[in-house]
Amino acid sequence: MSIVITGANGKLGSLIINELLQIISADQIVACVRNPDKAEVFVKQGIEVRLCDYDQPESLGQAFAGASKLLIISSSNQDDTIRFRQHAHVIEAAKKAKVGHLLFTSFAFLGAGDIAPSHLYLATEHAIQTTGIPYTFLRNSLYTDFVGVLGLEAALATGELRIYPGEWKFNTVTRHDLAQGIAVVLSQPGHENKTYELTAPRSWTFDDLKTALYELSGKSVHVRQDPQIQNWIYGFLSKIDTSSTSTDLEKLIGGPVTSLKESLKQMMAI
Ligand SMILES: NC(=O)c1ccc[n+]([C@@H]2O[C@H](COP(=O)([O-])OP(=O)(O)OC[C@H]3O[C@@H](n4cnc5c(N)ncnc54)[C@H](OP(=O)(O)O)[C@@H]3O)[C@@H](O)[C@H]2O)c1
């Protein structure tokens, strides 16, 4: 068995490899990276490193050779048209390399695809299905660390967290939880042609955030709705489904996902 992972130098990719190393041996893993010079850690762990640049289709055939499973980590390019072209390069190369099973880190609860991020993820899922290769769609929720752009340190200092008005609910999980679930899928049989919604089983609200911050820091934060707030994240949040929940991830990891409070504790110096 050879499990090939693209975007391996990224935050999610490296966490997945760490999780995989606890389940399978290093010689069953191939780390595909855009910049091999930054992949020294994998070499030291006995993991084969291969060049894989989504913008260089000629690099991909060699990268995917012999893969029984290929995990495609979605590109981090900001332009969805470019991202789709990059994903298409990967999918075409996977088909030519006769990869046994294609897995893709998609996005949770894409709905009917009538919102911007859904077009890219659904288009990629459909493109994967055109290959006829068994697939698994790992639809990741928003990462919990999105809270890092909400200004929580400042809120603790001033006692006020300004948010854009709305009935916000969040199904987020940590990259670490996602990595654990994805490693399980990669290392086990029986996940072919399945779609997993990898979210928390219960959503949290800004009131829950306020409570968690209080329990961790002893400081009260007033949450104030402010339509004038200037923060790009609310534009993005309003385009995605952050409230639907699923037990798929907890079933895969065989236990509870990391709580909001624990996630905040790991993220912030409080
Ligand atoms: N669910 C969420 O909340 C959320 C949030 C942010 C992003 N995402 C998506 O999830 C993916 C993984 O997240 P992450 O936290 O691991 O992101 P990340 O740390 O930015 O990692 C992205 C990886 O993709 C690689 N990459 C980018 N362009 C590439 C190309 N042209 N060819 C080959 N590799 C390329 C990067 O390579 P280098 O190391 O060389 O830069 C990096 O290793 C992201 O790429 C993005 O599509 C999801």
The ligand as an SDF file (V2000), in Angstrom:
LIG
                    3D

 48 52  0  0  0  0  0  0  0  0999 V2000
  -11.6720   24.4380    6.1390 N   0  0  0  0  0  0  0  0  0  0  0  0
  -11.0760   25.6120    6.3330 C   0  0  0  0  0  0  0  0  0  0  0  0
  -11.4060   26.4090    7.2580 O   0  0  0  0  0  0  0  0  0  0  0  0
   -9.9620   26.0190    5.4460 C   0  0  0  0  0  0  0  0  0  0  0  0
   -9.2470   27.1680    5.7470 C   0  0  0  0  0  0  0  0  0  0  0  0
   -8.1700   27.5070    4.9360 C   0  0  0  0  0  0  0  0  0  0  0  0
   -7.8510   26.7210    3.8470 C   0  0  0  0  0  0  0  0  0  0  0  0
   -8.5710   25.6150    3.5900 N   0  0  0  0  0  0  0  0  0  0  0  0
   -8.2500   24.7350    2.4510 C   0  0  0  0  0  0  0  0  0  0  0  0
   -7.6580   23.5570    2.9990 O   0  0  0  0  0  0  0  0  0  0  0  0
   -6.3530   23.3700    2.4230 C   0  0  0  0  0  0  0  0  0  0  0  0
   -5.4220   22.7970    3.4640 C   0  0  0  0  0  0  0  0  0  0  0  0
   -5.3870   23.6700    4.5880 O   0  0  0  0  0  0  0  0  0  0  0  0
   -4.0250   23.9900    5.2970 P   0  0  0  0  0  0  0  0  0  0  0  0
   -4.3750   24.6050    6.5790 O   0  0  0  0  0  0  0  0  0  0  0  0
   -3.1240   22.8260    5.2710 O   0  0  0  0  0  0  0  0  0  0  0  0
   -3.4190   25.1180    4.3250 O   0  0  0  0  0  0  0  0  0  0  0  0
   -1.8810   25.4940    4.1390 P   0  0  0  0  0  0  0  0  0  0  0  0
   -1.1190   25.3030    5.4010 O   0  0  0  0  0  0  0  0  0  0  0  0
   -1.8640   26.8360    3.4890 O   0  0  0  0  0  0  0  0  0  0  0  0
   -1.3560   24.3890    3.1110 O   0  0  0  0  0  0  0  0  0  0  0  0
   -1.6890   24.4050    1.7590 C   0  0  0  0  0  0  0  0  0  0  0  0
   -0.7280   23.4730    1.0550 C   0  0  0  0  0  0  0  0  0  0  0  0
   -1.0460   23.4880   -0.3320 O   0  0  0  0  0  0  0  0  0  0  0  0
    0.1760   23.5690   -1.0260 C   0  0  0  0  0  0  0  0  0  0  0  0
    0.0250   24.1790   -2.3310 N   0  0  0  0  0  0  0  0  0  0  0  0
   -0.4600   25.4010   -2.6260 C   0  0  0  0  0  0  0  0  0  0  0  0
   -0.3720   25.6110   -3.9430 N   0  0  0  0  0  0  0  0  0  0  0  0
    0.1960   24.5020   -4.4660 C   0  0  0  0  0  0  0  0  0  0  0  0
    0.5690   24.1270   -5.7750 C   0  0  0  0  0  0  0  0  0  0  0  0
    0.4200   24.9650   -6.8160 N   0  0  0  0  0  0  0  0  0  0  0  0
    1.1100   22.9130   -5.9610 N   0  0  0  0  0  0  0  0  0  0  0  0
    1.2900   22.0680   -4.9240 C   0  0  0  0  0  0  0  0  0  0  0  0
    0.9760   22.3680   -3.6600 N   0  0  0  0  0  0  0  0  0  0  0  0
    0.4410   23.5820   -3.4480 C   0  0  0  0  0  0  0  0  0  0  0  0
    1.0590   24.4330   -0.1710 C   0  0  0  0  0  0  0  0  0  0  0  0
    2.4050   24.2660   -0.5350 O   0  0  0  0  0  0  0  0  0  0  0  0
    3.5810   25.1470    0.0930 P   0  0  0  0  0  0  0  0  0  0  0  0
    3.8430   24.5220    1.4450 O   0  0  0  0  0  0  0  0  0  0  0  0
    4.6900   25.0050   -0.8510 O   0  0  0  0  0  0  0  0  0  0  0  0
    3.0540   26.5520    0.1930 O   0  0  0  0  0  0  0  0  0  0  0  0
    0.7280   23.9080    1.2120 C   0  0  0  0  0  0  0  0  0  0  0  0
    1.5220   22.8070    1.5230 O   0  0  0  0  0  0  0  0  0  0  0  0
   -5.9520   24.7400    1.8990 C   0  0  0  0  0  0  0  0  0  0  0  0
   -5.0430   24.6120    0.8360 O   0  0  0  0  0  0  0  0  0  0  0  0
   -7.2800   25.3330    1.4700 C   0  0  0  0  0  0  0  0  0  0  0  0
   -7.6500   24.8780    0.1760 O   0  0  0  0  0  0  0  0  0  0  0  0
   -9.6000   25.2310    4.3770 C   0  0  0  0  0  0  0  0  0  0  0  0
  1  2  1  0
  2  3  2  0
  2  4  1  0
  4  5  1  0
  4 48  2  0
  5  6  2  0
  6  7  1  0
  7  8  2  0
  8  9  1  0
  8 48  1  0
  9 10  1  0
  9 46  1  0
 10 11  1  0
 11 12  1  0
 11 44  1  0
 12 13  1  0
 13 14  1  0
 14 15  2  0
 14 16  1  0
 14 17  1  0
 17 18  1  0
 18 19  2  0
 18 20  1  0
 18 21  1  0
 21 22  1  0
 22 23  1  0
 23 24  1  0
 23 42  1  0
 24 25  1  0
 25 26  1  0
 25 36  1  0
 26 27  1  0
 26 35  1  0
 27 28  2  0
 28 29  1  0
 29 30  1  0
 29 35  2  0
 30 31  1  0
 30 32  2  0
 32 33  1  0
 33 34  2  0
 34 35  1  0
 36 37  1  0
 36 42  1  0
 37 38  1  0
 38 39  2  0
 38 40  1  0
 38 41  1  0
 42 43  1  0
 44 45  1  0
 44 46  1  0
 46 47  1  0
M  CHG  2   8   1  16  -1
M  END
$$$$
